[in-house]
Amino acid sequence: MKQTLADLLNAIRKGKGDIYQNGVRPGSVKLAQFKECAKLANVPALGSQDGKGDAAIAFIKLFDPCGSWSWFISEFDPATGEAFGVVHGWEKELGYISLEELANTRGKLGIGIELDMHWTPRALSEC
C-alpha cells in the first residue's frame, strides 16, 4: 500500500502528520519540511528516472493554497535543494524546480506553498 506524507509523519511524530505544516510561514523551516518529506517519501536522485517520460513517479505534490499552481516532484537532490518534475501553472511544464524558491514564496495571503499531505505517489501521466 502506498503511504501518504501524513501516514509517514504520523509514524514518527505521534499522530501529528496532519498538523505538520500548521502555522509554518515561508522560509527556512518550510524548506526543512520540504526536504524532510522528500527524504521520507524516498524521492529518488536527480536523473534516476530519465527516459521514463510520463511513467516517471511523482512522489510529492506541492501546491499554492491561494492559487491554482501545483508542483509534482519526481526527483530530488538534497545537497542543492533542486528537484525535477511537472509544474501545472499557466501551462503544464516538465523541468527543474528550486525547493528553496518555493519554500520562500509568500503567495497572496502570506501562507506560502504547501505540501499535499494526502498525496499518494503516482505516474506523472496521472498528475
C-alpha positions in Angstrom: 0.0 0.0 0.0 1.3 3.5 -0.9 1.6 5.8 2.1 0.8 9.5 2.2 3.1 12.0 3.8 0.6 12.2 6.7 0.9 8.5 7.2 4.7 8.6 7.1 4.8 11.6 9.5 2.3 10.1 11.9 4.6 7.1 12.3 7.5 9.4 13.6 5.6 12.4 15.0 3.0 10.6 17.2 -0.1 11.3 15.1 0.7 14.8 14.2 1.2 14.3 10.4 -2.0 16.2 9.5 -0.9 19.3 11.5 2.8 19.2 10.5 2.5 22.4 8.5 0.1 24.4 10.7 1.4 27.9 11.2 4.7 27.4 9.4 5.4 30.6 7.3 7.6 30.7 4.2 11.3 30.5 5.0 13.9 28.1 6.3 11.5 25.9 8.4 9.3 25.3 5.5 12.3 24.4 3.3 13.4 21.9 6.1 10.0 20.4 6.0 10.1 20.1 2.2 13.5 18.3 2.4 12.4 16.1 5.3 9.3 15.0 3.4 11.3 14.3 0.2 13.5 12.0 2.3 10.6 10.3 4.0 8.9 9.7 0.6 12.1 8.3 -0.8 12.2 10.7 -3.7 15.0 9.4 -5.9 18.1 11.3 -7.0 18.1 13.7 -9.9 18.4 11.8 -13.2 17.3 8.5 -11.8 14.0 8.4 -13.8 15.5 9.7 -17.1 13.8 8.1 -20.1 10.6 7.1 -18.3 8.6 10.1 -19.6 5.1 10.2 -18.2 5.7 6.9 -16.5 8.1 8.5 -14.0 6.6 8.6 -10.5 5.7 11.9 -8.7 6.4 11.3 -5.1 5.4 14.6 -3.6 2.9 17.3 -4.6 3.3 20.9 -3.6 0.6 23.4 -4.2 -0.4 27.1 -3.8 -3.4 27.1 -1.5 -4.4 30.6 -2.7 -3.9 29.9 -6.4 -4.0 27.2 -9.0 -0.3 26.2 -9.3 0.9 22.7 -8.4 4.4 21.1 -8.5 4.8 17.3 -8.8 8.2 16.2 -7.6 9.7 13.1 -9.2 13.4 13.6 -8.4 15.4 15.5 -5.8 19.0 16.4 -4.8 19.1 17.0 -1.0 22.5 18.8 -1.3 21.3 21.5 -3.6 17.6 21.6 -2.9 16.9 21.2 -6.6 14.1 19.0 -7.7 12.7 17.8 -11.0 9.1 17.2 -12.0 6.0 18.7 -13.6 4.6 22.2 -12.9 1.0 22.9 -13.5 0.6 26.7 -13.7 -0.4 28.7 -16.7 0.6 25.6 -18.7 2.0 22.1 -17.9 5.8 22.0 -18.0 8.5 19.5 -17.2 11.6 20.9 -15.6 13.8 21.7 -12.7 12.3 23.2 -9.5 14.0 25.1 -6.7 12.5 23.9 -3.4 14.3 26.9 -1.7 12.5 29.3 -4.0 9.1 27.6 -3.4 9.7 27.5 0.4 10.3 31.2 0.4 7.4 32.2 -1.8 4.8 34.1 0.3 1.8 33.9 -2.0 -1.3 36.1 -1.9 -2.1 35.6 1.8 1.4 35.0 3.1 0.7 31.3 3.6 3.2 30.1 1.1 3.4 26.9 -0.8 2.1 23.8 1.0 2.7 20.0 0.9 -0.2 17.9 -0.1 -0.2 15.7 3.0 -2.7 13.2 1.5 -0.9 12.8 -1.9 -0.1 9.2 -2.9 2.8 8.6 -5.4 1.6 8.1 -9.0 2.8 8.4 -12.5 3.3 11.9 -14.0 0.7 11.0 -16.6 -1.9 10.9 -13.8 -1.0 14.3 -12.4 
